[in-house]
């Protein structure tokens, strides 16, 4: 931090307040004797047509430097205990517990300086001498800010320490602990763990992080990190080399919204043109991408999708830098990437962006803080209590506060035959996955040229959908169009509300296609509404309404529908145009985490006070019939 910036921080905090702000969310204090263990959970049997499994593949513990220096002391065992439904201690000293256990999880600590902060005996950081809880209860913002400055200086010293042989040994020990923790908590049929880590490339504050997930415990001696290379192509080379000796893994691009356009660029990392080999390598290593998490959504952006009324959901649009500069939207969002892939396939004959989607939390509290009414933040010193999150007490000046823009999201939904590493990993590879912003909305999406009009009433609906079509993540080809038919594919979509959550507002299909000029287009179709009377003659849809009572942070399910289902046919289908289709289920309005926090603190809730949570499927892709004169597509 530059001296001028440091002076600004200190001045702003001095002017802000002198003493601690009472915060009931710090109470009661964690008591190990009262901590609930994970509930017993029966094993599930394999299901041929798939069972819906919920997970988080992006969780950090104290082995990540940023988590440790900002107060986290929890270890991988704590993260898996939390995911299974047990109580653990938040870094601010209060108990936290997930509302409903997850089915699978992965601890993905940063591979850079792995475990070094925990084990470094050469320096003492402020939260080593007095706990975060003690400071929050007794110190004013100025004192805490000065501690933060000391932490930032200490991290620079830690980087020097981490270049030593001692740090290498510490990293090896931490990696082994992560492996052993994942192994000890893996219970096939009940709870699945994956060995993983986060490769944290950050060139010029542009986020290119990837989470690397291994299929089993056959893993390298130590992770490939951004200290080895910040180039994702070098990461893929390393993973391909591991794959060549029998290891199985995949890389999941981090939420791309703060990549400044680099995550889904139109050129390679060094600025050279993409090639067919590049496309094959990227698709091989990155079958799915993360689009919903604490640091916002990266499905799309209003500047990229101006006709999409739901494009402004939980946006975070600035880089992860002290300056907070705007991140370039183009090249940072998944829908834009899918469109870019179509354009490149049309012009170059290869597509580097044929991926599915998931959500995950990116929590640094060894937890999955994805429930709006049970949110406990991402980084403890920055957003570990309601008063800090709402800016009532702060360790940063207003210009640097980001926690109010952070969300309580997201989860990975996977349709897998069994709750095992093999079945879940294979579902990720074939992209039979979807993302939610936190609610457990049940979503199915199939496409086919052969679905009968009576499909949705068929008692064997699922079996027929798999037998005659492809699920989310699949591929339809023009070769399957039967002669003498209209050729337009039909899509079977159905969604059910979270059993403990809000009703549904609508079901949508987002279509992207490339026209004859090679330019991509998009359109959002409202294919099913909770009340069809809301559909106007010009096709527009009247908003569903809003039952949220802000003062009490409550809502009612007096509007919306508990389930929606439809068999939809593309009215504008052109068999010569490449396309993708994906489904989106939108809830009615519910209180945002900030509204729940405001109610707990009895203060005015900041805007937005409510949000419409959602589930977003992986796309089904369409390729025109292959002709002998057509270039081979990748």
MOGIZI-V438365 format. One record per residue. N is the residue number from 1. RES is the residue in three letters. SS is DSSP state (A for helix, B for strand, O for the rest). PHI is phi in whole degrees, 0 to 359 (none if undefined). Layout:
((N;RES;SS;PHI) (N;RES;SS;PHI))
This chain:
((1;UNK;O;none) (2;UNK;O;292) (3;UNK;A;305) (4;UNK;A;297) (5;UNK;A;293) (6;UNK;A;298) (7;UNK;A;298) (8;UNK;A;296) (9;UNK;A;302) (10;UNK;A;297) (11;UNK;A;300) (12;UNK;A;299) (13;UNK;A;288) (14;UNK;A;301) (15;UNK;A;288) (16;UNK;A;286) (17;UNK;O;188) (18;UNK;O;242) (19;UNK;O;233) (20;UNK;O;294) (21;UNK;O;261) (22;UNK;O;304) (23;UNK;O;219) (24;UNK;A;296) (25;UNK;A;287) (26;UNK;A;280) (27;UNK;O;238) (28;UNK;O;284) (29;UNK;B;290) (30;UNK;O;296) (31;UNK;O;235) (32;UNK;A;306) (33;UNK;A;291) (34;UNK;A;259) (35;UNK;O;293) (36;UNK;O;280) (37;UNK;O;284) (38;UNK;O;302) (39;UNK;O;292) (40;UNK;O;293) (41;UNK;O;222) (42;UNK;O;290) (43;UNK;O;289) (44;UNK;O;261) (45;UNK;O;274) (46;UNK;O;302) (47;UNK;O;234) (48;UNK;O;300) (49;UNK;O;268) (50;UNK;O;93) (51;UNK;B;244) (52;UNK;B;275) (53;UNK;B;241) (54;UNK;B;249) (55;UNK;B;205) (56;UNK;B;222) (57;UNK;B;252) (58;UNK;B;206) (59;UNK;B;233) (60;UNK;O;247) (61;UNK;O;233) (62;UNK;O;292) (63;UNK;O;284) (64;UNK;O;272) (65;UNK;A;303) (66;UNK;A;297) (67;UNK;A;291) (68;UNK;A;296) (69;UNK;A;292) (70;UNK;O;262) (71;UNK;O;121) (72;UNK;O;286) (73;UNK;O;236) (74;UNK;O;292) (75;UNK;O;243) (76;UNK;A;307) (77;UNK;A;303) (78;UNK;A;296) (79;UNK;A;298) (80;UNK;A;288) (81;UNK;A;296) (82;UNK;A;297) (83;UNK;A;300) (84;UNK;O;278) (85;UNK;O;109) (86;UNK;O;271) (87;UNK;O;273) (88;UNK;B;230) (89;UNK;B;266) (90;UNK;O;291) (91;UNK;O;300) (92;UNK;O;273) (93;UNK;O;89) (94;UNK;B;244) (95;UNK;B;282) (96;UNK;B;228) (97;UNK;O;207) (98;UNK;O;288) (99;UNK;O;296) (100;UNK;O;222) (101;UNK;O;300) (102;UNK;O;270) (103;UNK;O;262) (104;UNK;B;206) (105;UNK;B;198) (106;UNK;B;218) (107;UNK;B;277) (108;UNK;O;234) (109;UNK;O;293) (110;UNK;B;300) (111;UNK;O;287) (112;UNK;O;286) (113;UNK;O;58) (114;UNK;O;304) (115;UNK;O;74) (116;UNK;A;294) (117;UNK;A;298) (118;UNK;A;296) (119;UNK;A;257) (120;UNK;O;290) (121;UNK;O;263) (122;UNK;O;276) (123;UNK;O;214) (124;UNK;O;240) (125;UNK;O;269) (126;UNK;A;306) (127;UNK;A;279) (128;UNK;A;280) (129;UNK;A;270) (130;UNK;O;225) (131;UNK;O;291) (132;UNK;A;301) (133;UNK;A;300) (134;UNK;A;299) (135;UNK;A;292) (136;UNK;A;294) (137;UNK;A;281) (138;UNK;A;239) (139;UNK;O;258) (140;UNK;O;275) (141;UNK;A;304) (142;UNK;A;298) (143;UNK;A;298) (144;UNK;A;290) (145;UNK;A;296) (146;UNK;A;298) (147;UNK;A;296) (148;UNK;A;297) (149;UNK;A;298) (150;UNK;A;297) (151;UNK;A;298) (152;UNK;A;297) (153;UNK;A;293) (154;UNK;A;296) (155;UNK;A;296) (156;UNK;A;298) (157;UNK;A;295) (158;UNK;A;298) (159;UNK;A;298) (160;UNK;A;294) (161;UNK;A;300) (162;UNK;O;290) (163;UNK;O;274) (164;UNK;O;272) (165;UNK;A;296) (166;UNK;A;300) (167;UNK;A;295) (168;UNK;A;299) (169;UNK;A;295) (170;UNK;A;299) (171;UNK;A;299) (172;UNK;A;299) (173;UNK;A;294) (174;UNK;A;295) (175;UNK;A;300) (176;UNK;A;296) (177;UNK;A;297) (178;UNK;A;298) (179;UNK;A;296) (180;UNK;A;296) (181;UNK;A;295) (182;UNK;A;299) (183;UNK;A;295) (184;UNK;A;288) (185;UNK;A;263) (186;UNK;O;282) (187;UNK;B;226) (188;UNK;O;309) (189;UNK;O;88) (190;UNK;O;242) (191;UNK;B;208) (192;UNK;B;248) (193;UNK;B;244) (194;UNK;B;231) (195;UNK;B;285) (196;UNK;B;199) (197;UNK;B;200) (198;UNK;B;250) (199;UNK;B;274) (200;UNK;O;245) (201;UNK;O;291) (202;UNK;O;216) (203;UNK;A;296) (204;UNK;A;52) (205;UNK;A;65) (206;UNK;O;257) (207;UNK;O;280) (208;UNK;O;240) (209;UNK;O;300) (210;UNK;B;226) (211;UNK;B;263) (212;UNK;B;262) (213;UNK;B;242) (214;UNK;B;262) (215;UNK;O;290) (216;UNK;O;210) (217;UNK;O;272) (218;UNK;O;278) (219;UNK;O;229) (220;UNK;O;289) (221;UNK;O;301) (222;UNK;O;206) (223;UNK;O;294) (224;UNK;O;284) (225;UNK;O;242) (226;UNK;O;288) (227;UNK;O;289) (228;UNK;O;284) (229;UNK;O;191) (230;UNK;O;270) (231;UNK;O;272) (232;UNK;A;300) (233;UNK;A;294) (234;UNK;A;289) (235;UNK;A;299) (236;UNK;A;297) (237;UNK;A;300) (238;UNK;A;296) (239;UNK;A;291) (240;UNK;A;298) (241;UNK;A;294) (242;UNK;A;294) (243;UNK;A;296) (244;UNK;A;293) (245;UNK;O;254) (246;UNK;O;103) (247;UNK;O;283) (248;UNK;O;234) (249;UNK;B;202) (250;UNK;B;215) (251;UNK;B;247) (252;UNK;B;246) (253;UNK;B;303) (254;UNK;O;299) (255;UNK;O;324) (256;UNK;A;274) (257;UNK;A;297) (258;UNK;A;248) (259;UNK;O;265) (260;UNK;O;60) (261;UNK;O;88) (262;UNK;O;272) (263;UNK;O;299) (264;UNK;O;236) (265;UNK;O;289) (266;UNK;O;260) (267;UNK;B;227) (268;UNK;O;287) (269;UNK;O;304) (270;UNK;O;273) (271;UNK;O;91) (272;UNK;O;282) (273;UNK;B;298) (274;UNK;O;290) (275;UNK;O;230) (276;UNK;A;297) (277;UNK;A;297) (278;UNK;A;300) (279;UNK;A;299) (280;UNK;A;297) (281;UNK;A;293) (282;UNK;A;295) (283;UNK;A;295) (284;UNK;A;293) (285;UNK;A;270) (286;UNK;O;231) (287;UNK;O;288) (288;UNK;B;226) (289;UNK;B;230) (290;UNK;B;273) (291;UNK;B;237) (292;UNK;B;224) (293;UNK;B;197) (294;UNK;O;303) (295;UNK;O;274) (296;UNK;B;93) (297;UNK;B;253) (298;UNK;O;230) (299;UNK;O;289) (300;UNK;O;200) (301;UNK;O;220) (302;UNK;O;305) (303;UNK;O;289) (304;UNK;O;267) (305;UNK;O;228) (306;UNK;O;296) (307;UNK;O;270) (308;UNK;O;265) (309;UNK;O;291) (310;UNK;O;253) (311;UNK;O;281) (312;UNK;O;262) (313;UNK;O;283) (314;UNK;O;44) (315;UNK;O;276) (316;UNK;O;236) (317;UNK;O;241) (318;UNK;B;244) (319;UNK;O;294) (320;UNK;O;275) (321;UNK;O;227) (322;UNK;O;297) (323;UNK;O;288) (324;UNK;O;65) (325;UNK;O;296) (326;UNK;B;295) (327;UNK;O;269) (328;UNK;O;295) (329;UNK;O;294) (330;UNK;O;294) (331;UNK;O;93) (332;UNK;O;247) (333;UNK;O;234) (334;UNK;A;294) (335;UNK;A;296) (336;UNK;A;299) (337;UNK;A;295) (338;UNK;A;299) (339;UNK;A;292) (340;UNK;A;301) (341;UNK;A;300) (342;UNK;A;297) (343;UNK;A;297) (344;UNK;A;290) (345;UNK;A;297) (346;UNK;A;292) (347;UNK;A;270) (348;UNK;A;247) (349;UNK;O;88) (350;UNK;O;217) (351;UNK;O;230) (352;UNK;O;278) (353;UNK;O;236) (354;UNK;O;249) (355;UNK;O;228) (356;UNK;B;262) (357;UNK;B;226) (358;UNK;B;219) (359;UNK;B;244) (360;UNK;O;200) (361;UNK;O;271) (362;UNK;O;64) (363;UNK;B;291) (364;UNK;O;251) (365;UNK;O;253) (366;UNK;O;60) (367;UNK;O;213) (368;UNK;O;237) (369;UNK;O;269) (370;UNK;O;249) (371;UNK;O;264) (372;UNK;A;302) (373;UNK;A;271) (374;UNK;A;218) (375;UNK;O;276) (376;UNK;O;229) (377;UNK;O;89) (378;UNK;O;250) (379;UNK;O;239) (380;UNK;A;308) (381;UNK;A;291) (382;UNK;A;260) (383;UNK;A;203) (384;UNK;O;279) (385;UNK;O;221) (386;UNK;A;298) (387;UNK;A;295) (388;UNK;A;291) (389;UNK;A;300) (390;UNK;O;271) (391;UNK;O;79) (392;UNK;O;284) (393;UNK;O;222) (394;UNK;O;212) (395;UNK;O;259) (396;UNK;O;227) (397;UNK;O;293) (398;UNK;A;305) (399;UNK;A;296) (400;UNK;A;252) (401;UNK;O;283) (402;UNK;O;236) (403;UNK;O;297) (404;UNK;O;292) (405;UNK;O;273) (406;UNK;O;289) (407;UNK;O;249) (408;UNK;O;255) (409;UNK;O;203) (410;UNK;O;225) (411;UNK;B;232) (412;UNK;B;264) (413;UNK;B;249) (414;UNK;B;229) (415;UNK;B;265) (416;UNK;B;234) (417;UNK;O;294) (418;UNK;O;213) (419;UNK;O;274) (420;UNK;O;222) (421;UNK;A;302) (422;UNK;A;298) (423;UNK;A;291) (424;UNK;A;291) (425;UNK;A;299) (426;UNK;A;293) (427;UNK;A;294) (428;UNK;A;297) (429;UNK;A;296) (430;UNK;A;269) (431;UNK;O;70) (432;UNK;O;275) (433;UNK;B;218) (434;UNK;B;210) (435;UNK;B;246) (436;UNK;B;231) (437;UNK;O;278) (438;UNK;O;140) (439;UNK;O;295) (440;UNK;O;261) (441;UNK;O;286) (442;UNK;B;269) (443;UNK;B;228) (444;UNK;B;237) (445;UNK;B;207) (446;UNK;B;227) (447;UNK;B;227) (448;UNK;B;194) (449;UNK;O;268) (450;UNK;O;243) (451;UNK;O;295) (452;UNK;O;283) (453;UNK;O;296) (454;UNK;O;267) (455;UNK;A;306) (456;UNK;A;293) (457;UNK;A;261) (458;UNK;O;285) (459;UNK;O;302) (460;UNK;O;259) (461;UNK;A;308) (462;UNK;A;296) (463;UNK;A;299) (464;UNK;A;293) (465;UNK;A;298) (466;UNK;A;288) (467;UNK;A;289) (468;UNK;A;257) (469;UNK;O;221) (470;UNK;B;234) (471;UNK;B;275) (472;UNK;O;311) (473;UNK;O;92) (474;UNK;O;274) (475;UNK;B;230) (476;UNK;B;255) (477;UNK;B;234) (478;UNK;A;298) (479;UNK;A;296) (480;UNK;A;270) (481;UNK;O;289) (482;UNK;O;279) (483;UNK;O;303) (484;UNK;O;85) (485;UNK;O;251) (486;UNK;O;293) (487;UNK;O;85) (488;UNK;O;290) (489;UNK;O;287) (490;UNK;B;251) (491;UNK;B;237) (492;UNK;B;264) (493;UNK;B;228) (494;UNK;B;213) (495;UNK;B;221) (496;UNK;B;235) (497;UNK;O;301) (498;UNK;O;304) (499;UNK;O;304) (500;UNK;O;250) (501;UNK;O;233) (502;UNK;O;271) (503;UNK;O;295) (504;UNK;B;264) (505;UNK;B;276) (506;UNK;B;197) (507;UNK;B;247) (508;UNK;B;229) (509;UNK;B;239) (510;UNK;B;259) (511;UNK;B;248) (512;UNK;B;237) (513;UNK;B;211) (514;UNK;B;247) (515;UNK;O;275) (516;UNK;O;295) (517;UNK;O;276) (518;UNK;O;92) (519;UNK;O;267) (520;UNK;B;274) (521;UNK;B;228) (522;UNK;B;214) (523;UNK;B;207) (524;UNK;B;255) (525;UNK;B;255) (526;UNK;B;275) (527;UNK;B;267) (528;UNK;B;205) (529;UNK;B;242) (530;UNK;O;294) (531;UNK;O;217) (532;UNK;A;295) (533;UNK;A;293) (534;UNK;A;281) (535;UNK;B;278) (536;UNK;O;273) (537;UNK;O;297) (538;UNK;O;276) (539;UNK;O;95) (540;UNK;O;291) (541;UNK;B;240) (542;UNK;O;292) (543;UNK;O;305) (544;UNK;O;289) (545;UNK;O;106) (546;UNK;O;211) (547;UNK;O;261) (548;UNK;O;293) (549;UNK;B;262) (550;UNK;O;295) (551;UNK;O;296) (552;UNK;O;256) (553;UNK;O;53) (554;UNK;B;227) (555;UNK;O;210) (556;UNK;O;233) (557;UNK;O;268) (558;UNK;O;281) (559;UNK;O;235) (560;UNK;O;81) (561;UNK;B;226) (562;UNK;O;289) (563;UNK;B;206) (564;UNK;B;222) (565;UNK;B;208) (566;UNK;B;199) (567;UNK;B;253) (568;UNK;B;242) (569;UNK;B;242) (570;UNK;O;295) (571;UNK;O;283) (572;UNK;O;243) (573;UNK;O;294) (574;UNK;O;236) (575;UNK;O;297) (576;UNK;O;269) (577;UNK;O;255) (578;UNK;O;295) (579;UNK;B;204) (580;UNK;B;226) (581;UNK;B;224) (582;UNK;B;220) (583;UNK;B;259) (584;UNK;B;221) (585;UNK;B;252) (586;UNK;B;248) (587;UNK;B;278) (588;UNK;O;289) (589;UNK;O;295) (590;UNK;B;224) (591;UNK;B;296) (592;UNK;O;282) (593;UNK;A;305) (594;UNK;A;295) (595;UNK;A;287) (596;UNK;A;298) (597;UNK;A;298) (598;UNK;A;298) (599;UNK;A;295) (600;UNK;A;295) (601;UNK;A;269) (602;UNK;O;56) (603;UNK;O;233) (604;UNK;O;290) (605;UNK;O;284) (606;UNK;O;284) (607;UNK;O;276) (608;UNK;O;283) (609;UNK;O;271) (610;UNK;B;220) (611;UNK;B;209) (612;UNK;O;251) (613;UNK;O;291) (614;UNK;B;204) (615;UNK;B;237) (616;UNK;B;230) (617;UNK;B;275) (618;UNK;O;294) (619;UNK;O;279) (620;UNK;B;260) (621;UNK;B;261) (622;UNK;B;240) (623;UNK;B;243) (624;UNK;O;299) (625;UNK;O;303) (626;UNK;O;282) (627;UNK;O;246) (628;UNK;O;300) (629;UNK;O;272) (630;UNK;O;280) (631;UNK;O;292) (632;UNK;O;293) (633;UNK;O;261) (634;UNK;O;253))
